[in-house]
Amino acid sequence: MSVFQFIKSKSFFIQIVIAVVGLLLFVFILKFWLGVTTNHDQKIQVPDLQKMSLEEVDRKLKEMNLDFKIIDSASYNPDYPKKSVIEQTPQAGDFVKEKRKIYLTLNPSKYRDITVPDLNGRTKRQASSQLRAMGLNVGTKFTYVNDIGKDVVRGLRHNGKIVNEGDKLPLNSIVELVLGDGNGR
């Protein structure tokens, strides 16, 4: 029997029909199985979790059969309560399936600490610029000490206490400069 005669034969067409029916049956069974196991038509709207504490987030997400994971702490933001949610992924209003994880970024409990540099011998302007660039605020009440250099930094104070090189202060702290008065010899 030649190839062309086999292609024209009844048994070849029966085999083709069986293969097509088997493939269609497999596709429909696979589609049904995936729809059942992946909860295809299920949608849960993600709630807005901003400014919520972890206890509130846990309670709210358990009610909705969702989970959460803390991925990071951002820079301290005084507009948000301590250890509350600043950002979330997926965003509020997005739709997810049950048991999906919501990734959270939390507000730290305080500003990060800044290491105080050695500013002794710098001018008031240089020291002020460097402190501001590091995230510290320079106070307006300067203390003057007897020194030959006018407006040369001779020390730093924070809340009335002397601050030394290497000490740590919270970001946005107010630092007072101790300056020379230019009258010393």
C-alpha positions in Angstrom: 0.0 0.0 0.0 1.4 3.4 -1.0 1.4 6.5 1.2 -1.2 8.2 -0.9 -3.5 5.2 -0.7 -3.1 5.1 3.1 -4.0 8.9 3.4 -7.1 8.2 1.3 -8.1 5.1 3.4 -10.9 5.0 6.0 -8.5 3.9 8.9 -6.4 7.0 8.4 -9.4 9.3 8.7 -10.6 7.4 11.8 -7.2 7.9 13.4 -7.3 11.7 12.6 -10.8 12.0 14.1 -9.7 10.1 17.2 -6.6 12.4 17.6 -8.6 15.6 17.1 -11.4 14.5 19.6 -8.7 13.4 22.1 -6.9 16.8 21.7 -10.1 18.7 22.2 -11.1 16.6 25.2 -7.7 17.2 26.7 -7.9 20.9 26.2 -11.4 21.2 27.7 -10.4 19.0 30.7 -7.2 21.1 31.2 -9.2 24.4 31.0 -11.8 23.1 33.5 -9.0 21.9 35.9 -7.1 25.2 35.7 -10.3 27.2 36.3 -11.1 25.1 39.5 -7.5 25.1 40.9 -6.6 28.7 40.2 -10.0 30.2 41.3 -10.2 31.9 37.9 -13.3 33.9 38.5 -12.5 35.0 42.0 -11.8 38.6 42.8 -11.0 40.3 46.1 -10.5 44.0 46.2 -7.4 45.1 48.1 -8.2 47.4 51.0 -6.4 50.7 51.7 -4.0 49.8 54.5 -2.2 53.2 54.8 -1.7 54.5 58.3 -2.8 51.2 59.8 -0.9 49.4 62.5 0.3 45.8 61.9 -2.4 44.5 64.3 -5.1 46.3 62.3 -3.6 45.1 59.0 -3.4 41.5 60.2 -7.1 41.5 61.4 -8.4 43.1 58.2 -6.4 40.8 55.8 -7.4 37.7 57.7 -11.1 38.6 57.3 -10.5 38.8 53.6 -8.4 35.6 53.4 -5.3 37.5 52.3 -1.7 37.5 53.7 0.9 40.2 54.1 4.7 40.4 54.1 6.8 43.3 55.4 9.5 44.1 52.8 11.0 47.3 54.0 11.0 50.3 56.3 11.1 53.7 54.6 12.5 56.9 55.8 10.7 58.2 58.8 7.6 60.2 57.9 6.1 62.3 60.8 2.8 62.4 59.0 2.2 58.7 59.6 2.0 56.9 62.9 5.0 55.0 64.1 5.3 51.4 62.6 2.3 52.0 60.3 1.9 51.2 56.6 3.3 53.8 54.2 3.1 51.9 51.0 1.5 48.6 49.8 1.8 46.4 46.7 -0.7 45.7 45.1 -2.3 49.1 45.5 -5.6 49.7 47.2 -8.5 49.0 44.8 -6.6 46.4 42.8 -8.2 42.9 42.5 -6.4 39.7 43.7 -7.2 36.1 44.5 -7.5 34.6 47.9 -4.3 33.9 49.9 -2.4 36.5 47.9 0.4 38.3 49.7 0.2 42.1 50.1 3.7 43.6 50.4 4.0 46.4 52.9 6.5 49.2 53.6 6.4 50.5 57.2 7.1 53.8 58.8 10.1 53.4 61.2 9.6 54.5 64.8 12.0 57.4 64.6 14.4 59.2 62.2 17.6 57.4 61.3 20.7 58.5 63.2 23.4 60.8 61.6 27.0 60.6 62.7 28.3 64.0 63.6 31.4 65.0 61.5 34.5 66.9 62.8 33.7 70.5 62.1 36.3 72.1 64.4 38.1 74.9 62.6 35.6 75.3 59.8 33.8 78.5 59.2 30.2 79.0 60.3 29.0 78.9 56.6 30.9 75.7 55.8 29.7 73.9 58.9 26.1 75.1 58.4 26.1 73.8 54.8 27.6 70.5 55.7 25.2 69.9 58.6 22.2 70.8 56.4 23.4 68.5 53.6 23.6 65.6 56.1 20.0 66.2 57.3 20.6 68.2 60.5 19.2 71.7 61.2 21.4 74.5 62.3 20.0 76.6 65.2 20.0 80.4 65.2 21.3 80.8 68.7 25.1 80.8 68.5 27.4 80.5 71.5 30.6 82.6 71.3 33.8 81.7 73.1 37.0 83.6 73.4 39.0 82.6 70.3 41.3 84.2 67.7 39.1 83.1 64.8 35.9 85.0 64.1 32.9 82.7 63.3 35.1 79.6 63.3 33.5 76.5 64.7 34.9 75.5 68.1 32.1 73.0 69.1 28.6 71.8 68.7 25.6 71.5 71.1 22.4 69.7 70.9 19.7 70.3 73.6 22.3 72.2 75.7 24.7 69.2 75.7 28.1 69.2 74.0 28.2 67.0 70.9 31.5 65.4 69.9 32.7 64.0 66.6 31.3 60.6 66.0 28.2 61.1 68.2 24.9 60.1 66.7 21.9 62.4 66.4 18.5 61.8 64.9 17.9 63.2 61.4 16.4 66.7 61.5 17.9 67.4 65.0 18.7 71.1 65.7 22.4 71.6 66.3 23.7 74.9 67.9 27.2 76.0 66.8 29.8 77.2 69.3 31.9 79.8 67.4 35.0 81.9 68.0 34.4 85.6 68.7 37.6 86.8 67.1 38.9 88.5 70.2 41.2 85.8 71.6 45.0 85.9 71.3 
